[in-house]
Amino acid sequence: MGAAKLLANNEGAELVRRCRSGDGAAWEEIVQTYSRRIYNLAYRFTSRADAAEDLTQDVFIRIYRSLDQYNPKQGDLQNWLMRLARNLIIDDYRKRQRAPQDTAAEDLEDHQYHLRAAGNTVQREMERRELGIQVQAGIDKLSPDLRTCVILRDIEELSYQEIVDLLKIPEGTVKSRINRGRIELAKILRRMRVVEA
């Protein structure tokens, strides 16, 4: 284990220790550091900005209540925190699939997927946002099983083994769903004229 990794572990452990002793600034630092990433993940599964914000808040409440379970010997704070967030977001998604409500994706013009890259023209930025919205609309059309695997692999960039551990399904099933999901998504995006046929 390299010195940088060890330092990150120690920093995470120190932040958690300060949070547990009632240090509001330490909790604020955790929220500031991870809120965009958790929100983006929640948005992928909800497709609605308001629902993603609510879910992000719920995730942080659960993280705060679980801080005493964090063990720096088992990995750094980011890995522990994102694993917990993924579990909670996927649980929420599965519950909503079992009890579907009207979750039509809202108009997302004001929703920004990425921080603006330095040097991007306004035109390029608008095109990128439009593409992001169209890709999300394509992802929304995938079946829940395919959607979950594609998001975890291609957006969250988890390894196959991490997805197996998270979803509790065999590796062959994970690989099959990712492949089927990618093929299906490509077809959807072609039909939507997002990518060339």
Summary of the structure (lengths in Angstrom):
residues: 197
radius of gyration: 18.3
end to end distance: 46.9
largest distance: 57.7
contacts: 525
relative contact order: 0.09
helix: 75%
strand: 0%
